[in-house]
């Protein structure tokens, strides 16, 4: 087990993609006086990260990443932010990246989790401690029970349980992390398109199958894949998720307690409450 955050002498090394999650991780490191050095991935540069020390680097420049983190004195590394699966033929890897490429391509054929494990193992082999965004931020992880909004009704709890089972099975097959269920009917499951696209698909369904703004029904569930490397790519709920859920007419969101992140937590809770949408943390045993 890696040491506690307070035991590390150098700044946090943050390999960052798009979104508010890496921003929160960087802010947390700065707030606790650990400091942070941010490598922003070319093509996925989050503008809000420009205030922190670091540089922009190509996705295939693994050797460059390792060299930069070492030069900055980083002992811990965290991966956070949205990055699309690359077109491997268009990558421009450095020597270290080139040596990993066959293993990366082979793992990619097996699924996202296998691919992420290769990345984690590559940094661990170089002596870095890889930690999750939940550990690096300390405030994002979802708790169990009602987090925000109205208490779910019995029918909604039933939908939550079914959606949790569906999401677990979809995750076991390394397909995705989410599912939408309304009145016991499975409306959508998440694959490579991501949560926002899945919710847009749901909002295009007939309102007789899903809810509406006037009569909210159905739930979105997000949970980690059972096989998942939990230090990377935990399910996240942010303001955009709340807005998409509202547009789809859903009544609430279920997330696995201890296995999902609430990005910009206070704002998310307030917006969900304003819209009458519940957020509920269910136990990991729901499967």
N, C-alpha and C positions, 0 to 999 in steps of 0.2 A: 504493500500500500504506500502511495507517495506521502511525503511529509505534509503536515498542515501548511496552509498558505503562509502563515507567519514565519515559518522556518526557512523559507527561500530568501536568498540574499539579493538576487537580481530581479529585474523587471519581468513581468509576464510577457511572453512572446505570443502574440495574437495573429493567427493566420485568418484573415477576414474576407468575407464575401459581402453581399448586399443585405440591407435591412437594419432594423434598430437593435437587434440582438447583439452584434459585435460592438455597437456603440455603448450599450449598457455594460458589457463586460469590460470595455476599456475604461469607462467612467468609474466602475467599481474598483479596478486596480489602482487608478489614480487617487481615488478617495481614501483608500487604506494606506496610501503612501508607498505601495509596492512599486508603482510605476508600470508602464506598458510600452512595448515596442511593437508597432503594427505593420505587418506585411499585407498590403491590399492587393488582391489578385487582379491582374490585368483583365479587363473586360467585365469585372464585377466590383468596381470601385465604389464604395459607399462614401459620398461626399462628406458626411458628418464626421468621418474619421480623420479628416485632414488636419485637425487640430492636435493630433497626437503624433509623437515622433515615429518615424518609420519610412517606408518606401513602397513603391508599386513594383510588383514582380510577376513574372509569367507563371502560369499554372504548372508548366513542365520544368521549371527551374528549381528542382528540389535541392540540389547542391547549393544554389544561391540562397535559398531559404535557411538552410542549416548554417551557412557561413554568416548570414546577417544576424540570426538569433544569437549565435555564439559571440559575435563581435559586440552585440548589445548587452552581453552578460546574462542572457536569459537561461534559466534552469527549467522553468515550466513553460509548456506550450498549450494553447487552447485553440481549437478550430471553431469558428462561429460565423454564421451568415449564409445567405443563399448563393449557391454556385450550381449552375447547370452541368449535367454530365457532358464532358468535352467531346469534340470530334478528335479522336486520337490521331488521325492522319494530319491534322492541322497544327498539332502541338509542336513547339520548338524546345525540346528538352535540352538541358545541359548534360554533362557527363553522368552525374548522379541520377538525373531523371531518365536518361537513356538506359542506364543499367537496371532501373526499376520497371521500365516500360513493358517488357514482356510479362512480368508478374502482374502488373496493373491491368493490362488488357485481358489476361486470363481470368483474373478475379472479377473484372467487370462483366464477363459473360455469365458469371454465377449469381450476380445480383449486387445491389448497392451495398449491402452489409459487408460482403466479401471484399469489395473495393475499398471501403472505408477502413477495414482492418489492415489492409496492406499499407495504407497511408500512416495509420497510427504506429504500426510496427516499425516502419522505416525511421520515424523520429525517435522511437524508444531505443532502437538499435544504435542511434547516435548519442545516447545518454540523456535525452530529454525526458522529463516526466510529463505525460500528456494528461490533462485534466479536462473535465466537461465544463460547459458554460454555466451549468448550475453551481458547480463548485467555485468557479472563477468569479461569479457575480454574488453568490450567497443569498440572493433574494428572489430568484425567479421560479424556483421549483413549486409545483402545485401541491397544495395540502389536501387532506381527505375531508369530504363533506361539502356542504354548501359554501361556495366561495363568493358568489354574488348573485343578485337577482332573486326572483320569487322561489319558494320551495317547490320542487318538482311534484307534480301530481302522480297518482299511482300509475296512470297510463304512460306518463312520461318516464317514470322509473323503469317500467317494463321495456319501453323502447331503448332506454339507456343500456339495460342489461343485454338486450339482443344485439344492439349495435356494438357493444364491447366484445361480444363473442365473435361477431362477424369480423371486426377489425383485427382481433387476435388471429383468426384463421387466415385472413388476407396477409397479415404480417408474417405468419409462419411460412408462407409461400414466398416471402420477400417481394410482395407486390406493392404494398403501400401501408399507410399508417391510419387510415380513417374509413369511416362508413357513416351513412345517413339512413335512419330508420324512422318511419312515421306510421303510427297505428299498427305496428308489427310488420309492416311491409318494408323490405330493403329497397331504398330508392337509388342509392349510389354507393360505390366503393371507390377508394382512391388508388390510383396507379401512378404512372410517371407524370401525369399532368399537374399534380399537386392539389392542395386543399382549395385554393381560390378557384381554380378551374372546375373542380368537382362541385363546389357550391354554385358556380354559375350554371352548370348543367342542371343542378337541382332546381334553381330558380326558373328554369325554362319549362319545367314539368307543369302539367295541369294542376291547378290549385285544389282539385278534388283529391289528388294524391298527396299533396303536401299542405302546409299551412299557408296563411296569408298574414299581412300586417294586422288585419282586424281579428284574426282567429289563428294564433300561432299554434302549430302542431309539429311534431317530429323533432328529432335531435341529431346533432353531429357528435360523433365520438372520435377522439384522437388518442392513440396510445402507441408506445414503442413496439416494434416488431419483437416477438419473443427471442429471436436470435440476434438482436441488435447490439452493436457496439455502442453502449450508452454514453460514451464520452463525446460522440459526434452525432449530430442529426437527431436529437430528441425532438418530438413533436412540439411545436410552438403555437401559442395563441396570442395574437396581437389585435390592435384596433381594426386592421383590415379584415381579420377573421370575423369579428363582431359585426361589422357592416355587411359582410357577405351573408352571414347567418340571418341577419335582419331582412335582407332583400329576398332571401329564399323562404321567408315566412316561418322559420323554425322557432321552436319554443326554447331551446337551450343547447348547451354544449356540455359533453362529458369528457373529462380528461383523467388519465390514470394518475392517481396521487403518487408523487415521487418519481413520475416518469414523463412529465411534460413541463414545459416552461411557459410562464405568463410574462410576455414582454411588455414593458411599460405597464406594470401590474395595476397601479392605482387608476390610471386612465381607462384601462380595459374594464376594471370592475365598475367604475362609475358609468361608462357608456353602456355596458350590459344592463345595469340596473335601470338607467334612463329608458332603455328600449323594452324593458320587461322580459329580458332574456336571462335565463339562469346559467350559471357556470357551476358544475358539480364535479368534485374530485372523487372518483370511485376507487375502491381498493384493487390492488394488483391481482388479487385472487379471482376477480370477475373474468372468466374465460369460457 
